[in-house]
Amino acid sequence: MPTPKAQLEKEKGNASFKAGNYVHAIGHYTSAILADEKDYTFPLNRAAAYLKLGKNEDAERDCTTVLGLSAWNAKALYRRGQARVGIGRLDEGVEDFKQALKREPGNVAVEEELRRVSGLIEKRDKEKEKVCGCSEVPLSIHAPRRRRVPIKIVEPDEDPAQTARSPSAKTEAAATSTSRDSETLRPVSTRSLRPETSTTTTPPPPPQPEYPRTFKDAKQARESSRPSRVGGGIFRASGESTMFSMRTLPAATPPAVAIVPVAPKTPPKTWFEFTRAWDAEPSTAARWGLILVLRPSSVPALFRTSLEPALLVSMMGVFRDVLNANALKDDELDGVRERVRGYMDAFGKVERFETVMLFLSHQEKKVVRGVWEALGVDQFREDVGRTWSCVWS
């Protein structure tokens, strides 16, 4: 019997598998395996989840583990066959299906998969025959007759200093030439085999480079020969390090007229749609209208863990410009303040929001602090929330 913890993790994995959340199912099955390694049902279920995600190698490994614990398990053979077919090892997959049918005859799913993969193998073999179907050379064809052809080299006038040729060698060559003169060819070579003095002028060697005489000169030459690199790193040879912010701060100049929000044609339903619409509308009025489409209560669910510092600062800039608009009436300003305060409270509830705040620079925190000051909060208070406390630090 499995341990209670392993059984609980298995049940959670089964629930996630039925819901289509195969990643979470794999996590629960893994926890069950760690709690009880002797129960073969845990790796068997995890193999099924791996197959759903296309992780055929992992599924094959788990099925092999199951067969080590339960050698006659037909499901493990069937799933391992599916995994091997997915990898491309069709022959091994067919063998697993055949073994599964021996253990569980009449299994319809295994029989259908066996027929399907067998058809794929036949199709593959036919294609190989088409590609490699070249005609072979018949073995009955005899090799052509070969015979030795003597070659006579015609020499120019011999030098007196050279050694005379042996008389026996001359006699043997003449006899061979006479006996086979009727059936052989007599190629003639007119080139001389004696070495000749080359008249080609050897090009002068390239000039040798001047080597540096001191270590200092060598270092300067090495530094000058290096290709130029674009700066931007945070570490310098002097030992100093500087962090550069690539985010541009929104302009701090308040608009002279009231900002009339422009509602988007299609309200965003996901974080991706929101960021795409945000980047497509650079004006403050359009972005303010895009924000107003969202209810403050929907902000945490929309951004989840995807909120980035650049987007947060950009939205803070819109809040600041709207709150500082000169043409707003008192009642309108109160309504805007209430709405912005609702968004600020909602941002504090976004997942990992404190981590996002840690990445803000001093100038970016100043923009956020300006929004709070426009809302009447000059310093940190408990009602603001601890997630915003770093703005005043």
LOGU-476714 format. One record per residue (C-alpha): x, y, z. Coordinates in pm, whole numbers, plus 50000, padded with zeros to 5 digits. Layout:
residues N
XYZ ...
//
This chain:
residues 393
500005000050000 501335034849919 502015059350196 499255084650277 501335113550142 502025095149815 498355086049775 497325122249836 499775134949573 498515108749329 494925120149375 495965156349319 497805145649005 494765126948876 492595157748931 495075180048746 495315154648463 491535153748420 491485191848417 494065192248137 496775207548356 499455182048270 502365202348407 500865203248757 499955166648723 503595158048655 504605177448965 502155158549188 503115124749042 506785133049099 506055141049464 504255107649493 507265089449344 509605106249591 507325095749877 507005059649758 509345046349488 507995010649494 504495018449363 504535014548984 501295034048929 502995067448998 505555066148712 502875050148491 500565079948541 503415104548497 504285087948166 500735094748046 501135131648135 504495132747958 502875118447644 500245145947652 503035172047652 505025154447378 507905145647613 508405111247461 511885104647602 510675110847957 507605089247900 509765060747768 512005062748075 509045061448315 507485031848134 510775012948151 510815019848525 507285005848552 508294974148367 511124969948615 508564970148896 505774951748712 507084931948415 503644920948289 502094955648283 500394959547943 499724996847990 503425003748039 504254985247716 501495003347528 502605037747647 506265030247590 505375019447238 503595052647184 506625071347317 509035052547091 506845058746788 506835095746878 510635095346891 510755078546548 511765043446657 508865026146484 510234990846494 510754991946871 507275006346914 505734977546716 507614952746933 506174968847247 502654967247103 503094930347023 504294923147375 501324942547515 498914920947311 500554889547447 499874901547799 496394914847722 494944898347409 492054915847238 492924950947354 491314972547084 493465003447143 496704983547117 495534965446802 494594997946629 497915013946719 499784983146598 498004984246260 498655021346224 502365019146299 502784988046083 501345008045794 503845035645860 506695010545852 505504996145517 505255031045372 508745039245498 510215007645345 508575014745008 510005049745003 513455035645077 513115011644784 512205040444553 515205060644664 517715031744662 516195011444376 519245012844146 519994983443912 522784961044029 525664950843802 525234914043697 527954891343828 528194872643495 530054901043324 533734892143312 536404917243388 538194930943080 541414913942976 544484931443101 547934930042953 551214946643022 552324973242775 556054980842758 556975017442744 560015029042556 561565061342673 563425080842406 566385097942562 568315127142413 572025123642344 573545108342649 576135126742844 579575110042831 579785112443206 576745090443250 577145053643315 576515031743010 573445009743018 573964973243091 574164952142766 572034924942918 569234949542996 569324962342633 569124927142496 566204917742724 564254949242633 564804943242260 563614907242286 560494917042474 559704944242221 560114920641925 557984892642072 555014914742157 555274940241882 552254926141701 549794927741990 550814957542189 550984994942154 554205013842192 553675047142371 556535070942327 557585096242587 559725125342481 560205141242818 563565140242978 563955123343313 567095142343402 566685170343650 566865204843500 567815236943664 564745258443716 564985293143570 562015306343769 563015334243998 562075327544359 560005356444497 561585374844786 560285365145131 557725388645284 559105414145524 559115402345883 556945422546123 558655443146381 558275428046724 557815450147031 560915454047239 559235457847579 556185443747757 554595478247755 554905480747376 553455445847340 550455454847555 549805486647355 549995467447027 547625440947159 545095466847280 545205485846950 544615454046747 541465444846935 538175453046761 536225481546909 533335470947128 530165488747213 530105499847573 527255493147809 528615468848065 528415477248431 532045468848515 535045490148417 538795484248417 539205511648676 537205491148925 534175513848919 530775500048830 527765519448709 524205508348652 522505523848350 518735524848327 517365518347979 513855530148070 512805565047970 510945585048231 507645601148133 507735638748085 507015657748406 505355687948242 501655689348339 499225694148049 497585728148011 494135714047940 492045685948080 492835651447944 489795636347774 490075598347784 489755579747455 488205545347503 489765517247296 487735499947028 488285465847185 488785463847564 491825442147651 491075409347822 494625396747880 497955411547980 499285406047627 496385425147470 496805453347722 500555457947658 500045456547283 497345483347300 499485503747540 502475504247305 500245512547008 498785543747177 501565567547289 499245596447379 498255602547741 494545605647656 494465571947478 496375554847756 494155570248024 491125557447834 492745522947815 493255522848192 489675533848261 488375503248076 489855482048356 488135479248690 490585483748978 489545450049118 490585432948791 494155446648793 495755418849008 494185391348796 495175408648471 498855413848546 499505384248781 503305379148768 503805397048435 503985433048558 507285449248455 508945480448601 508875499148268 505125494548225 504445503948588 506425536448562 504715544848233 501285540748393 502395561548692 503305589248447 499775588548305 498305590648657 500545620148737 499585639248421 495875633148473 495985644248837 497985675648753 495725686848467 495035724248514 491545725148358 489895699848588 487035711848805 486945703249173 484275676649139 486035661648837 489365661749020 487825643749316 486455616849086 489835612748916 491615610649252 489225584049374 489705563849057 493515566649064 493605557549433 491635526249351 494215516649089 497105523649328 495585501349594 494995474249332 498615475549213 499725468749570 497895435349550 499615423549230 501835392949273 505555399849331 504805437349331 507415443349602 510025427449374 509015450549088 509425480749316 512975470149402 513985474849037 512865511249020 515575537649006 515615568849223 514075590048946 511365564048879 510475562949249 510205600649231 507535597148959 505575572849178 505975595749478 504575624249267 501395604249209 500945598749582 501605635449652 498905644649399 496595621649596 497425640549916 499945615850060 503215634050134 504805606250338 504305569550405 501185559950597 499835526250700 496765530050480 499015532750172 500305497450217 503735483050290 504325474949924 504675512249849 506965519850145 510175518949938 508985549749744 509795571750044 513005553750140 
//
